């Protein structure tokens, strides 16, 4: 598993007592019925090959507004990158978006009340770009609603990133400062919550949620 065992344990507390595909309507979380009305019914795209991406050598300009917008089958959301706090991770995230790496991939893991996770070209939860970057988060890092962080394995040191990312949907996921924080959702959190509402107790989406296109902008 790409998220470490500790993450799996923590999701038990994050999910609470939810025992159906319907998310709680309180706290701004929409029900599955609402998501059905607003998320297009699409087929999952064919899996892409694992790896093959080129690791970027340059960094982003922190003076610019560096964002990645995801167009999904549930709507759009925009992530503002934390170039100062995670320069290597942000540069990689932007490069992958520019190259089309995230296009026609899925959110393969959705845990209601915790996170939505995507960025794996194979859709299996085991894939990545073929390289790693590292930006160790500060000891004070918190993983609250809207924070976008990178997944890693148990064997990898804190702040290691590939291409898999997750958006926190809990008010506070309660995670330790182990995961590189690439940025924060600054537009379209309603889209994120529509995606989250399609999660199930098995952590698999009730139907495919597709990233149709990811677009980087620095203006």
Order of alpha helices (4+ residues) and beta strands (2+ residues): alpha-alpha-beta-beta-alpha-beta-beta-beta-beta-beta-beta-beta-beta-alpha-beta
